[in-house]
């Protein structure tokens, strides 16, 4: 989304289709209790275009390389390519407790940076669309930001779709608007994070959903 907005704002493009699609069932060990119940397959897209209404503000992004071991694949695909016969299929691995601790500590700070970059206060945010990792992380982040069910609408599509990684935010936005919990034009803040540990997010006006 940040790249699309930058290309449009610079005049290089007028309309860009951004797609997030995942088939995580291919890289999940069905016997692993730490990942098998969490992740799902999904696909979502957003059409970004030049318009008089609606606004995508500055994107904040970064990575915490020293924490890259928290979400990884084992064995690596490089190992599999080197020895395809003797190397098992790489599976997604996650240190759930450490990811939870990082997310509930770091993400509220990142959200504050995103709001500042968007030129608004946290109290101006009407809708919060966090990465759909799991409900414990989502609830923990919202609590640390001081948000209640009455003050901010918080996306929780993870209840329906699971953690669909790159597809999670567009699916969560579509769910919020189609269910009537949020309306196009409301001020929203979205933030996502994943392997790396990498993160990104921005303030934007909720779009219409086709």
N, C-alpha and C positions, 0 to 999 in steps of 0.2 A: 504494500500500500504506500509506504514511504517513497519507494522508487517511482511508482506510478505518478504520485502527486508531484514529485520533483520534475519528472519529464514533462508533465502538463504545464506546471508553473514556469518552466524554462522555455516553453513554446515549441518543444521538439515533437510533442504529440498532442492530440485532442481527445482521444478516447483509448483507454487501455483496459483489457480484460485480465484480471488477476485471479488465478486459480490455485486453490490448495486442495490436494488430493492425496489420500493415504490408503494403502492396503496393508495395515499392520499385522493382519492375521497371518501373513506369510513369514513374519519374523518373530512370532510369539511362540514360546514353549508352552504348550497347553497344560503342562504339568506344573508350571511355575505359579505358585500362589501369589507371588509379589507383582506379577505383570499380567497374567492371563485374564483375571476378572476386570482389569482396568481399561485396556485399550480396545478400540473399535476401528472399523473401516468407514471411510466417509469422503465426501467431496463437496466443496463449496466454492463459490466464485463471487467476485464483485466487479461491477462495471464502473470504472472511474472515468469521469468525463468533465470537461469544462462546463461550468454552470453558474448562474447568478445566485442560486440558492444552495446552501450546503457548503461546508468548509472542512478541509482536512488540514490540521495544524502540524507543526514541526514534529518530526519523528525522533524519538530517543531510542538508541540501540547500543548494544555492547555485548561483551562476553567475559566470562570468568574462567579463563583457561585452566587454572589450577584445580578447578572442580570438575574437569571434563570426565573424570572416572565415574561420576555419579550416574550418568546416563550413557550407555555405551553398547556396543555389540561384541559378543564373544562367541567363538573366535572372531578375529577381524576378517573382512572380506579379502584383504591382502594375503592373509594366511591361507584362506580358502583357495585363492587363485594360485598361490605357490604350490599347494599340495591338495588338489581337489579331491583326490581319492581318500587320503588319510585325515582330512580335516572335516569335522562335522559342519552342518549348516549353521551360519552365524545367527544368533538369537539376540533380541533386545534384552539388555540387563539394566536393572535400576536399583540403586541404593535408596529405597523408599523413605526410610527414617531421615537420612541426611538430606534428601531432596525436600522433604517437608520442612525441616529445620531451616534450610536455605531460603525456600520460597516464602515462608511466613516471616522471616527476618528481612530479607533483601527486597522482595517485591513491593512492600509498602513504601520503601524509600524510592524505588524506581517509579512507582505511581506518582509520588510527589514531584519527582523530576519531570515526568511527562506533563503533569498539570501546569507546572511552572513554565515549561517550554510552550505550552498551548496558550499561555497568557490568562489562565483562570485559576481560581482558588479551588481547593478540594470541595468546598461547600457549594460550588457552582455545578458540580457534576450531577447529572440526573440519572444516568445509566452507567453501570460498570460492567464491562465485558472482559473478564479475566480468562486466561488460558484455562481450558476445561480439564485440569489435571485430575482433581478429585474434590469432593465437597468439603473435606476437612481443610484443605489448603485454601479453597475459595472462602469459606467461612472465617478462617483464621486471618486472612489478609483483610477482609472487610471489617472485622472487629478491630484490628490494629489501626485501621484508618478512621475508626470512630463512626462507621456507617451502620445504620439500622435498616430493617425492612421498610420502615416508614420514610426514611430520608433518601435512599438510593435504591433503584431497581438493580439487582445483581443477577446476571445471566447464570443459569444452572442447567444448561442443556446436557451436561455430563450425566444427569439422571437418565436421560433417554438414549443418548448416542455413545456414551463412554468418552474416553479421551481419544479423539481422532486426529491429534497432532495438528498438522497444517490446515486441516479442514475445520478445526474446532471453532474458531472465531466466526467465520461466515455462517456456519450452522447455528451457532448460539445467537447471532444477531437476527437471523431469519426466524428462529423460534420465538424470540422476544417480541418481534413485531407482529408475526402471524397470530400469536396467542393474545395480543392486545395488552401485554404487560408493559410495552413501551411503544412510542409513536415516532414516526419519521420527523426529523427536525429537532428532537431532544438532544441535549449536549451529552455525549458519551465519551468514555475513556476506555480504550482497549489496551491490553498488555498480554504478551505471550512470551513463553520461555521454553527452552528445551535443551537438547544435547549441546554440549559446548563448554560450560553452560552458557547459552546465548539467550538474549532477551531483546524485545523491541515493543514499541507501542506509541500511540498518539491519541490526541483529543480530536474528535470529529463530530459532525452532526449526523444523527442516525439517518440512514438512507431509506428510500422506499424498497419494498421487497416484491419481486415479480411473482 
